[in-house]
Structures are given as C-alpha cells and as structure tokens.
C-alpha cells in the first residue's frame, strides 16, 4: 500500500509540475492568471501529491521496521512471554534469568 501511495503521490505532484511548466511556456497568459494558476496547481496537485508520497513512504518504512523486528533472532521469554533477543541472558521486561539454549 505504501509503495502505491508513493507512486500515485509522485505522479500527482509531477502532473502539477508539468502544468506549471506549460503555463510559463504559454506567453499569452497575463500575470494575474499566471499567479492564480500557480496557486491552483499548488493546492490541487503538488501539495496533495507530496502529502500522499510522504504518507506512503511512512507506511513503507513502518512495514520494513516491523519485518525486521519479527525476525528469527528473537524468542519469547519463558516467564512473561515478551519478545527478547535469542542471545539474552536476562529478560528486560520481567528480569528473570533466561537460559541460553543451543
């Protein structure tokens, strides 16, 4: 989901950027209309597009972090059941001694 939001947001912001570039290329537009077009493009395209991309990147990073936390280098504490590193000697949650099982 995060990757899709990054792609859609980036595309949406790029459309706004292209609109602005085409607006400056068209020299027949007056300065008042150019200012209105810039504001409209910022409000409708660039700001929401970058917002979507930012939310998507946040979701992607959160998903990657949760994947790395749920790796095989962790095991449940035999006393309290919290996830602790396999090489731990003492549980940081309940303080009980943990035997190293090889």
RODO-2510 file (C-alpha; in nm, 4 decimals, decimal comma):
residues 102
     n   res          X          Y          Z
     1     x     0,0000     0,0000     0,0000
     2     x     0,2830     0,2366     0,0854
     3     x     0,4552     0,1863    -0,2494
     4     x     0,1313     0,2560    -0,4348
     5     x     0,0825     0,5795    -0,2404
     6     x     0,4393     0,6885    -0,3150
     7     x     0,3889     0,6237    -0,6870
     8     x     0,0479     0,7911    -0,7069
     9     x     0,1626     1,0884    -0,4996
    10     x     0,4772     1,1332    -0,7063
    11     x     0,2807     1,1142    -1,0297
    12     x     0,0229     1,3612    -0,8989
    13     x     0,2955     1,6100    -0,7993
    14     x     0,4690     1,5621    -1,1361
    15     x     0,1450     1,6466    -1,3169
    16     x     0,1285     1,9700    -1,1176
    17     x     0,4897     2,0484    -1,2051
    18     x     0,4235     1,9878    -1,5737
    19     x     0,1173     2,2128    -1,5580
    20     x     0,3306     2,4914    -1,4126
    21     x     0,5991     2,4400    -1,6783
    22     x     0,3420     2,4528    -1,9571
    23     x     0,1856     2,7640    -1,8050
    24     x     0,5160     2,9527    -1,8229
    25     x     0,5759     2,8275    -2,1746
    26     x     0,2492     2,9856    -2,2884
    27     x     0,3427     3,3547    -2,3033
    28     x    -0,0080     3,4792    -2,3883
    29     x    -0,1319     3,4320    -2,0304
    30     x    -0,1402     3,7515    -1,8180
    31     x     0,0455     3,7828    -1,4890
    32     x    -0,2747     3,7718    -1,2805
    33     x    -0,3816     3,4495    -1,4471
    34     x    -0,0311     3,3064    -1,4009
    35     x    -0,0417     3,3738    -1,0256
    36     x    -0,3868     3,2149    -1,0000
    37     x    -0,2667     2,9133    -1,1974
    38     x     0,0375     2,8713    -0,9732
    39     x    -0,1756     2,8771    -0,6592
    40     x    -0,4318     2,6410    -0,8103
    41     x    -0,1624     2,3935    -0,9174
    42     x    -0,0006     2,4043    -0,5752
    43     x    -0,3330     2,3443    -0,3980
    44     x    -0,4728     2,0778    -0,6321
    45     x    -0,1654     1,8883    -0,7430
    46     x     0,1697     1,9482    -0,5776
    47     x     0,0784     1,9704    -0,2077
    48     x    -0,1611     1,6699    -0,2075
    49     x     0,0776     1,4687    -0,4258
    50     x     0,3708     1,5260    -0,1943
    51     x     0,1458     1,4542     0,1039
    52     x     0,0412     1,1192    -0,0443
    53     x     0,4012     1,0336    -0,1235
    54     x     0,5032     1,1195     0,2323
    55     x     0,2281     0,9051     0,3839
    56     x     0,3229     0,6191     0,1520
    57     x     0,6898     0,6437     0,2499
    58     x     0,5921     0,6452     0,6186
    59     x     0,3827     0,3297     0,5694
    60     x     0,6642     0,1595     0,3773
    61     x     0,9216     0,2337     0,6454
    62     x     0,6880     0,1218     0,9219
    63     x     0,6270    -0,2069     0,7397
    64     x     1,0021    -0,2628     0,6893
    65     x     1,0661    -0,1903     1,0573
    66     x     0,8010    -0,4391     1,1670
    67     x     0,9533    -0,7018     0,9384
    68     x     1,2980    -0,6584     1,0889
    69     x     1,1544    -0,6748     1,4418
    70     x     0,9807    -1,0054     1,3758
    71     x     1,2944    -1,1863     1,2599
    72     x     1,4199    -1,5198     1,3886
    73     x     1,6757    -1,3523     1,6171
    74     x     1,4050    -1,3057     1,8816
    75     x     1,2228    -1,5542     2,1022
    76     x     0,9550    -1,5286     2,3707
    77     x     1,0652    -1,5062     2,7338
    78     x     0,9762    -1,8338     2,9122
    79     x     0,8410    -1,6414     3,2138
    80     x     0,6474    -1,3432     3,0751
    81     x     0,6213    -1,4241     2,7039
    82     x     0,7617    -1,0923     2,5770
    83     x     0,9832    -1,1000     2,2674
    84     x     1,3522    -1,0821     2,3636
    85     x     1,6748    -1,1457     2,1697
    86     x     1,7750    -1,5102     2,1478
    87     x     2,1187    -1,4320     2,2953
    88     x     1,9708    -1,2544     2,6005
    89     x     2,0798    -1,3659     2,9452
    90     x     1,8142    -1,1728     3,1384
    91     x     1,4651    -1,0603     3,0280
    92     x     1,4408    -0,6811     3,0214
    93     x     1,0664    -0,6924     3,0896
    94     x     1,0359    -0,9221     3,3915
    95     x     1,4011    -0,9512     3,4981
    96     x     1,4080    -1,3315     3,5041
    97     x     1,7210    -1,5205     3,4088
    98     x     1,6999    -1,6816     3,0649
    99     x     1,8993    -1,9928     2,9889
   100     x     2,0825    -1,9961     2,6572
   101     x     1,9574    -2,2927     2,4562
   102     x     2,1863    -2,4125     2,1767
***
